[in-house]
Amino acid sequence: MASMLQDLRDEWQAFENLLDGLYGWLASPTSLLYDAALLRRVHQYMDRVLKILLDVVRRNGCTVIHASHSK
């Protein structure tokens, strides 16, 4: 069981690193993966996820002062 948990942690870390790097590749105009339409779609998804997160935070009684996916 402990080895399974460690494997999951390692996989999660790999996925997280891949996603962190992927946005940089998509957002950089000099990257071969750059596509303006795809980047707009990614920003739309980021806006939706941020809105869902803010709704959950507010439902739990918190007040949001400022929220942005760009900071």
Secondary structure, 3 states (H helix, E strand, C coil): CHHHHHHHHHHHHHHHHHHHHHHHHHHCCCCCCCCHHHHHHHHHHHHHHHHHHHHHHHHCCCCCCCCCCCC
